[in-house]
């Protein structure tokens, strides 16, 4: 019930007659450049997200150290009294 190879060849022949090989080649090249640009922007966006998450993790890991030092100072102050 699906489309056979002969039906696809007939459709391809009609498209070639309507648009011509040169125009289809240009459309294919433009489509390829668009896909490449999309992939490049996705990689760039992911690298920005990774850098932002690394900075967030570093800032979060720095906060507990400061909190630990403050708690130690409070404990040592109690011991002095």
Buried (B, 14 or more C-beta within 10 A) or exposed (E): EEEEEEEEEEEEEEEEEEEEEEEBEEEEEEEEEEEEEEEEEEEEEEEEEEEEEEEEEEEEEEEEEEEEEEEEEEEEEEEEE
